Amino acid sequence: MHLSRFPRVSLAHLPTPLEHLPRLSKHLGGPEIWVKRDDCTGLATGGNKTRKLEFSMAAAVEAGADTIVTVGAYQSNHVRQTAAAACKLGLGCEVLLEHRVDKPTDDYLQSGNVLLDHLFGANIREYPAGTDFDAAMAEVVAEVNAAGGNGYIIPGGASNKIGALGYVNCALELVNQANERGLVIDHLVTATGSAGTQGGLVVGLQAMNANIPLLGIGVSAPKDVQEQKVFELACETAEYIGAPGVVEREDVIANCDYVGEGYGIPTDAMNDAVLLLARQEGLLFDPVYSGKALAGLIDLVGKGHFKGAKNIVFLHTGGSAALFAYKSQLKMD
């Protein structure tokens, strides 16, 4: 895979570390657990969207854009990183935030990611849940263009074939790191939501014939919906890089048993997992994505799902800024 032919800007601190978690591994009594630290990408406290934005923002610059238009949930990690990337590149940023959580607390509305969105000077527009955001973003672009600007849409999570290149590249990076230290990865696990991270990873892994099973742990949609969304994006991405057909439907696996009552709503298992990693390994995970995926990993290890595996890598998608937005809902005792 020759990704250098695609436009790219430098935003992330790469390669991100691949770290062993000895205390968690001992605590769980199962395979050795490793973490791929994509919470350390650097931009605006880091996270997985920064890898995607290296390609998405480059495409915007190449198109002559002066304003980025994007969308996310109210506490979106993607929006926070996009707003920061726009500042770094001297672009305007129009943000459409969706209210997806019922009865939000003051912390949720004023702290965490949304505080940083304001700090980065993004122009924030708020919308009710279920809004047609394709139409809404098109309206904002038309408004920007009518005022003499040049708007460019980056979808939620930067999850299209352009943004997914960031995780095709991450698959290459991870396999190289494993090869350098002689680490055999038996399973790779990550959160899956807008599909770009899992979609890009599966393309990269399959194109390399890495023989590393990938499990996405869902944070929003039901299993069949999530898997189909990832598969469709993976197919588009594979064709985009010149490797059509490299991903089969059975390569895309999601477990969506850990969503709880819905997107952005804390669960007891998530709370326990976040607390465990903070106190066992000094690592921070977020309540929406990485925390729920981590809770799924811990539960699956306990159930023997990974029986026979020696090494599992958990890709940490970041998002710890959201902890501040959920402080009244987290149980610390």
C-alpha positions as CSV (number, residue, x, y, z in Angstrom):
1,M,0.0,0.0,0.0
2,H,1.5,3.3,-1.2
3,L,-0.4,5.9,0.8
4,S,2.0,8.7,0.0
5,R,0.1,9.3,-3.2
6,F,-2.8,10.7,-1.2
7,P,-2.7,14.3,0.1
8,R,-1.8,14.5,3.8
9,V,-0.9,17.2,6.4
10,S,1.0,16.6,9.6
11,L,-1.2,16.8,12.7
12,A,-0.5,13.7,14.8
13,H,2.4,12.6,16.9
14,L,3.3,9.3,15.2
15,P,4.0,6.5,15.8
16,T,1.8,6.3,18.9
17,P,3.2,4.0,21.6
18,L,2.4,0.3,21.9
19,E,2.5,-0.4,25.6
20,H,2.2,-3.6,27.7
21,L,-0.3,-3.4,30.6
22,P,1.2,-5.9,33.1
23,R,-1.0,-5.0,36.1
24,L,-4.3,-5.3,34.1
25,S,-3.1,-8.5,32.5
26,K,-2.4,-10.0,35.9
27,H,-5.7,-8.7,37.3
28,L,-7.7,-10.3,34.5
29,G,-5.7,-13.6,34.6
30,G,-6.0,-14.1,30.9
31,P,-3.9,-13.1,27.8
32,E,-1.3,-10.3,28.0
33,I,-3.0,-7.0,27.3
34,W,-1.3,-4.3,25.2
35,V,-2.6,-0.8,24.4
36,K,-2.0,1.1,21.2
37,R,-2.0,4.6,22.5
38,D,-4.0,6.6,20.0
39,D,-5.0,8.8,22.9
40,C,-1.5,10.2,22.4
41,T,-1.8,11.6,18.9
42,G,-1.2,15.0,20.4
43,L,-3.8,17.3,18.8
44,A,-6.1,19.0,21.4
45,T,-5.5,16.2,24.0
46,G,-5.3,13.6,21.2
47,G,-7.6,10.8,20.0
48,N,-8.2,8.6,17.0
49,K,-9.8,11.3,14.8
50,T,-6.4,13.1,14.4
51,R,-5.1,10.3,12.1
52,K,-8.1,10.6,9.9
53,L,-7.9,14.4,9.8
54,E,-4.4,14.3,8.4
55,F,-6.0,13.0,5.2
56,S,-9.4,14.8,5.4
57,M,-7.9,18.3,6.1
58,A,-5.3,17.8,3.3
59,A,-8.2,17.1,0.9
60,A,-9.9,20.2,2.1
61,V,-6.8,22.3,1.6
62,E,-6.3,20.8,-1.9
63,A,-9.9,21.8,-2.7
64,G,-9.1,25.4,-1.8
65,A,-11.4,25.4,1.3
66,D,-11.2,28.2,3.8
67,T,-13.9,26.8,6.1
68,I,-14.5,23.3,7.5
69,V,-18.1,22.2,8.1
70,T,-18.5,19.2,10.3
71,V,-20.9,17.5,12.7
72,G,-20.9,15.5,15.9
73,A,-22.7,14.7,19.1
74,Y,-22.6,17.5,21.7
75,Q,-19.5,16.0,23.4
76,S,-17.9,14.9,20.2
77,N,-14.2,14.0,20.2
78,H,-14.2,14.4,16.5
79,V,-15.4,18.0,16.6
80,R,-12.9,19.0,19.2
81,Q,-10.0,17.6,17.1
82,T,-11.4,19.1,13.9
83,A,-11.7,22.6,15.5
84,A,-8.1,22.4,16.6
85,A,-6.9,21.2,13.2
86,A,-8.7,24.1,11.6
87,C,-6.9,26.5,13.9
88,K,-3.5,24.8,13.1
89,L,-4.2,25.3,9.3
90,G,-5.7,28.7,9.5
91,L,-9.2,27.7,8.5
92,G,-12.6,28.6,9.8
93,C,-14.7,25.9,11.4
94,E,-18.5,25.6,11.4
95,V,-19.7,23.0,13.8
96,L,-23.1,21.3,13.9
97,L,-23.7,19.7,17.4
98,E,-26.5,17.2,17.9
99,H,-28.2,16.9,21.2
100,R,-28.3,13.1,21.5
101,V,-28.5,12.8,25.3
102,D,-31.8,13.4,27.2
103,K,-31.6,15.6,30.3
104,P,-28.0,16.7,30.0
105,T,-26.2,18.0,33.1
106,D,-24.6,21.5,33.2
107,D,-21.2,19.8,33.1
108,Y,-22.2,18.0,29.8
109,L,-23.3,21.3,28.3
110,Q,-20.5,23.4,29.4
111,S,-17.4,21.3,30.1
112,G,-15.3,18.6,28.4
113,N,-15.1,18.7,24.6
114,V,-17.5,21.5,24.1
115,L,-15.5,23.8,26.3
116,L,-12.5,23.1,24.0
117,D,-14.6,23.7,20.9
118,H,-15.3,27.2,22.2
119,L,-11.6,27.6,23.1
120,F,-10.6,26.8,19.5
121,G,-13.1,29.4,18.2
122,A,-15.4,27.1,16.3
123,N,-18.7,28.6,15.4
124,I,-21.2,26.2,17.1
125,R,-24.7,25.6,15.9
126,E,-27.0,23.3,17.9
127,Y,-29.6,20.9,16.5
128,P,-32.1,18.4,17.9
129,A,-31.5,14.6,17.7
130,G,-32.5,13.1,14.4
131,T,-31.7,16.1,12.3
132,D,-30.9,15.4,8.6
133,F,-27.3,16.5,8.9
134,D,-26.4,15.9,5.3
135,A,-29.0,18.5,4.4
136,A,-28.0,20.7,7.3
137,M,-24.3,20.7,6.5
138,A,-25.1,21.5,2.8
139,E,-27.1,24.5,4.0
140,V,-24.1,25.7,6.1
141,V,-21.8,25.3,3.1
142,A,-24.2,27.3,0.9
143,E,-24.2,30.0,3.6
144,V,-20.4,30.1,3.8
145,N,-20.1,30.2,0.0
146,A,-22.7,32.9,-0.3
147,A,-20.6,35.0,2.0
148,G,-17.6,34.6,-0.3
149,G,-16.0,31.7,1.4
150,N,-15.3,28.1,0.3
151,G,-16.8,25.5,2.6
152,Y,-15.7,21.9,2.8
153,I,-17.7,19.1,4.5
154,I,-15.9,16.6,6.7
155,P,-18.5,14.0,7.9
156,G,-19.0,13.0,11.5
157,G,-15.9,11.1,12.8
158,A,-14.1,12.0,9.5
159,S,-15.5,8.5,8.6
160,N,-15.4,8.4,4.8
161,K,-12.9,6.7,2.4
162,I,-10.5,9.7,2.8
163,G,-10.5,9.8,6.6
164,A,-10.3,6.0,6.9
165,L,-6.9,6.2,5.2
166,G,-5.6,7.2,8.7
167,Y,-6.4,3.8,10.0
168,V,-5.2,1.9,7.0
169,N,-1.9,3.6,7.9
170,C,-2.3,2.8,11.5
171,A,-2.6,-0.9,10.7
172,L,0.8,-0.7,8.9
173,E,2.2,1.2,11.9
174,L,1.0,-1.4,14.4
175,V,2.2,-4.4,12.4
176,N,5.6,-2.8,12.0
177,Q,5.8,-2.2,15.8
178,A,4.9,-5.8,16.5
179,N,7.4,-7.0,14.0
180,E,10.2,-4.9,15.6
181,R,9.7,-6.4,19.0
182,G,8.7,-9.9,18.0
183,L,5.2,-9.6,19.3
184,V,2.6,-11.9,17.9
185,I,-0.8,-10.2,18.0
186,D,-3.6,-12.7,18.4
187,H,-6.5,-10.2,18.5
188,L,-6.9,-6.5,18.0
189,V,-9.9,-4.8,19.7
190,T,-11.2,-1.2,19.4
191,A,-14.3,0.9,19.8
192,T,-16.5,1.2,16.7
193,G,-19.0,4.0,16.1
194,S,-18.9,6.1,13.0
195,A,-17.0,3.2,11.3
196,G,-13.8,4.9,10.0
197,T,-11.4,3.4,12.6
198,Q,-12.6,-0.2,12.2
199,G,-13.1,0.2,8.5
200,G,-9.6,1.6,7.9
201,L,-8.0,-1.0,10.2
202,V,-9.7,-4.0,8.5
203,V,-8.6,-2.7,5.1
204,G,-5.0,-2.3,6.2
205,L,-4.9,-5.7,8.0
206,Q,-6.4,-7.6,5.1
207,A,-4.3,-5.8,2.4
208,M,-1.2,-6.9,4.3
209,N,-2.5,-10.4,5.0
210,A,-1.6,-9.7,8.6
211,N,-3.9,-12.6,9.9
212,I,-4.9,-10.5,12.9
213,P,-8.6,-10.8,13.8
214,L,-10.2,-7.5,14.5
215,L,-13.1,-7.0,16.9
216,G,-15.0,-3.7,17.1
217,I,-17.0,-3.1,20.3
218,G,-20.0,-1.0,19.4
219,V,-20.9,2.2,21.2
220,S,-24.1,3.1,19.5
221,A,-25.8,1.0,16.8
222,P,-27.1,-2.6,16.8
223,K,-24.7,-5.3,15.6
224,D,-26.2,-5.9,12.1
225,V,-26.3,-2.1,11.5
226,Q,-22.8,-1.5,12.7
227,E,-21.2,-4.3,10.8
228,Q,-22.9,-3.3,7.6
229,K,-21.8,0.3,8.0
230,V,-18.2,-0.7,8.6
231,F,-18.2,-3.2,5.7
232,E,-19.6,-0.7,3.2
233,L,-17.0,1.9,4.3
234,A,-14.2,-0.7,4.2
235,C,-15.2,-1.7,0.6
236,E,-15.1,2.0,-0.5
237,T,-11.7,2.5,1.2
238,A,-10.2,-0.6,-0.3
239,E,-11.3,0.4,-3.8
240,Y,-9.9,3.9,-3.1
241,I,-6.4,2.6,-2.3
242,G,-6.5,0.3,-5.3
243,A,-7.3,-3.0,-3.5
244,P,-10.9,-3.8,-4.3
245,G,-12.3,-7.0,-2.9
246,V,-9.6,-7.3,-0.2
247,V,-12.3,-7.2,2.6
248,E,-14.9,-9.9,2.8
249,R,-18.1,-9.5,4.8
250,E,-16.9,-12.1,7.4
251,D,-13.8,-9.9,8.1
252,V,-16.0,-7.3,9.8
253,I,-17.1,-8.3,13.3
254,A,-18.7,-6.1,15.9
255,N,-20.0,-6.9,19.4
256,C,-22.6,-4.4,20.4
257,D,-23.6,-5.9,23.7
258,Y,-22.0,-3.1,25.8
259,V,-23.9,0.0,24.5
260,G,-26.2,0.0,27.5
261,E,-29.2,2.3,27.2
262,G,-27.8,4.2,24.3
263,Y,-25.0,6.4,22.9
264,G,-23.4,8.6,25.4
265,I,-25.3,7.1,28.4
266,P,-22.9,5.8,31.0
267,T,-23.0,2.1,32.2
268,D,-21.9,0.6,35.4
269,A,-19.5,-1.7,33.5
270,M,-18.0,1.4,31.7
271,N,-17.6,3.1,35.1
272,D,-15.9,0.1,36.6
273,A,-13.6,-0.3,33.6
274,V,-12.5,3.4,33.6
275,L,-11.8,3.2,37.3
276,L,-9.9,0.0,37.0
277,L,-7.6,1.3,34.3
278,A,-7.0,4.6,36.1
279,R,-6.0,2.8,39.3
280,Q,-4.3,-0.3,37.8
281,E,-2.3,1.4,35.0
282,G,-2.7,5.2,35.4
283,L,-4.6,5.4,32.1
284,L,-7.6,7.5,31.3
285,F,-10.5,6.3,29.1
286,D,-13.6,8.1,28.2
287,P,-17.3,7.4,29.1
288,V,-18.6,7.2,25.6
289,Y,-16.2,5.3,23.3
290,S,-13.0,3.9,24.8
291,G,-14.6,3.2,28.2
292,K,-17.5,1.1,26.9
293,A,-15.1,-0.8,24.5
294,L,-12.8,-1.4,27.4
295,A,-15.6,-2.7,29.5
296,G,-16.4,-5.1,26.6
297,L,-12.9,-6.3,26.4
298,I,-12.7,-7.0,30.1
299,D,-16.0,-8.9,30.1
300,L,-15.0,-11.0,27.1
301,V,-11.7,-11.9,28.6
302,G,-13.5,-13.0,31.8
303,K,-15.9,-15.1,29.7
304,G,-13.0,-16.9,27.9
305,H,-13.8,-15.4,24.5
306,F,-10.2,-15.1,23.7
307,K,-9.2,-18.6,24.9
308,G,-5.9,-19.6,23.5
309,A,-4.7,-16.1,22.8
310,K,-1.5,-14.9,24.3
311,N,-1.5,-11.2,23.3
312,I,-4.4,-8.9,22.8
313,V,-3.9,-5.3,21.6
314,F,-6.6,-2.7,22.6
315,L,-6.5,0.4,20.4
316,H,-7.2,3.3,22.6
317,T,-9.3,5.9,20.7
318,G,-8.8,8.7,23.3
319,G,-11.5,11.0,24.5
320,S,-10.5,11.6,28.1
321,A,-11.6,15.2,27.8
322,A,-15.2,13.9,28.1
323,L,-14.6,12.7,31.6
324,F,-15.1,16.3,32.8
325,A,-18.5,16.5,31.1
326,Y,-19.6,13.3,33.0
327,K,-18.1,14.0,36.4
328,S,-21.4,14.0,38.2
329,Q,-22.3,10.6,36.7
330,L,-19.0,8.8,37.4
331,K,-18.8,6.8,40.6
332,M,-15.4,7.1,42.2
333,D,-15.8,5.0,45.3
